[in-house]
Every structure is written in structure tokens, then in C-alpha cells.
Amino acid sequence: MTSSSPSHTTQFCVRRLKVLADTTRLDILRILMQEPKHVGELEMLLEIEQSLLSHHLQVLRREGFVRSTRDGKAVLYHLSPEFRTDSGEAIDLGCCLLSFFDEN
């Protein structure tokens, strides 16, 4: 079986979508689509405890969705470039595009 077979593509897509099957992780990506954020900023915006936020960021980092860089004593998180689209209005999962709509 080649890496571009339909079965491989489906498994690839399912794995990525499983990571995103969590409202907090989706919220993190929605925020990071706009601009990089420090952990403290994410914590305030999401109104969750730092330990829970760290867990979700770890999952997203492990799967390559986000990257982190040191910014002095703080850590700055941003959406990985390979997931960015030219428009900046969607996340390219490699198997489909994920976009967010205003809830208003």
C-alpha cells in the first residue's frame, strides 16, 4: 500500500480530526489563527486552569498543530505554518480545511 492510498489518507484525516474533537483545542486553534499568544493570554481568554491548558497545548504540539518559542521567561504559542492557508481564514488539515464561523 502506498502512502497516497485512500486508506492512508482516511487514517491521516481521522487522526487529525480526533485531536480536534475537543472544544478547548478548537478554541485554542481559533485564537492562534489570529495571532500568537502567551500561555497567560490563552489562560485568560479561555478561562481555564493552567494545568488543563498545558495538557491541551501538549496534545496540539505533539500532533504538530502548534509551535512554541521562548519569549523571555514566557512561552509564545502560534499555529504551525504548515496548517496556515493563504487567506488565513481556515486551517489546512492536509485532508480538508477547517474554518470557524461567528456564533453571533
FENCOR-V778992 format. One record per helix or strand. SS is the DSSP state (H for helix, E for strand). FROM is the first residue (numbers start at 1). LEN is the number of residues. If there is no record, write none. Layout:
ss:SS from:FROM len:LEN
ss:SS from:FROM len:LEN
This chain:
ss:H from:6 len:14
ss:H from:23 len:12
ss:E from:37 len:2
ss:H from:39 len:8
ss:H from:50 len:13
ss:E from:66 len:6
ss:E from:74 len:6
ss:H from:81 len:3
ss:E from:84 len:1
ss:E from:90 len:3
ss:E from:97 len:3
